Amino acid sequence: MDMKLLAVFDEIYKTRSVSRAGENLGFPQTSVSLALGRLRRRFNDQLFVRTGEGMVPTPRAAMLVPQLRQALELLQSATQQQVEFDPASSSRTFRIAMTDISHLEFLPALVNKMAKAAPDVRIEVLRITSETAKLLEAGDSDLAIGYMPELEAGFYQQKLFEDGFACVVRRQHPRIGERLTESGFRKERHVVLTASGTGNEIVEQELKRRGTRRKVALSLPTLPGVGNLLANTDLIATVPERVAQTLVKIARVKALAPPYRIPDFSIKQHWHERYQQDPASRWLRSTVAELFLEI
């Protein structure tokens, strides 16, 4: 039995999907189906049965897993072979979980860079939710990017940059000039962004520590559209500094330093240990890291 068959067996077992196994291995789906047929004939067993939950292993397949994985690891170690990833010819789909903040600044740059380096690679964007950790573990998400302190433990991570906060108001605000005072911050009406990754909890904690309350007039679960909202109202939004810089470019707003010192926070990329050595995933992570150096 060659290494390709062992790799196909292991990937179908992990992903519960023939098509996903092909994507991860860089094989056409037809090749994976043919390899599965060979495996079935070899062991005289279906090995994987299609259900509503995907390709579920038979008892025989479950029993074979530890032995075949050991054989695969021994072969890889002995031959030092590794599935290579060529971005220029790959048609793999990368699933990236990200926050609304990433949509504004990072996503356009990623799409442009992919178009040059990997024209046939597809990106599927997922929302950061309470299920993101499970998606990373299951292989349903290759990477998660943003401010996600809940993913600190049990996952690999790389810091991309530090960010602070800024207050954003419309350019012709009737009461706020080039400087926002503590009094103005308390008196004006605020819009609070509750979307994951906006760091609102950091702002709330610091205001609570100082005994300061803001007059919240509106709470928003998403970031897109906030620039137009601020440009046409007298509301204030306290957002990550890089978001504020982007809003200044696309809307009639201005960014001011908050009247209080709010702690900075880290934007990171997170991935599960199963993809630590995967060549395609390593390429994706290095591409993301390079982009944040360029932005």
CORBEL-V479452 format. One record per backbone hydrogen bond with DSSP energy under -1.0 kcal/mol. CO is the residue of the C=O (numbers start at 0). NH is the residue of the N-H. If there is no record, write none. Layout:
# CORBEL-V479452
co->[CO/CO]
nh->[NH/NH]
This chain:
# CORBEL-V479452
co->[1/2/3/4/5/6/7/8/9/10/11/15/16/17/18/19/20/21/21/27/28/29/30/31/32/33/34/35/36/37/38/39/39/45/46/48/50/53/53/55/57/58/59/60/63/64/65/66/67/68/69/70/71/72/73/74/75/85/85/91/93/94/94/95/96/98/99/100/101/105/106/107/108/109/110/112/113/117/121/123/125/128/130/131/132/133/134/134/142/143/145/147/148/155/157/160/162/163/165/166/167/168/169/180/181/182/183/188/189/189/191/194/198/199/200/201/202/203/204/205/206/213/214/217/219/222/224/225/226/229/235/236/238/239/240/241/242/243/244/245/246/250/251/253/255/264/266/266/267/268/269/270/271/272/277/278/279/280/281/282/283/284/285/286/287/289/290]
nh->[5/6/7/8/9/10/11/12/13/14/15/54/20/21/22/23/24/25/26/31/32/33/34/35/36/37/38/39/40/41/42/43/44/47/57/55/53/50/55/48/61/62/63/64/67/68/69/70/71/72/73/74/75/76/77/78/79/88/89/121/123/141/142/125/144/102/103/104/106/109/110/111/112/113/114/116/117/120/93/95/97/131/134/135/136/137/139/140/96/269/267/150/151/270/268/266/264/240/238/255/236/253/172/184/185/186/187/235/216/217/219/197/202/203/204/205/206/207/208/209/211/215/189/191/193/225/228/229/230/232/190/167/165/243/244/245/246/247/248/249/250/252/170/168/166/162/159/160/145/157/143/155/274/275/281/282/283/284/285/286/287/288/289/290/291/293/294]
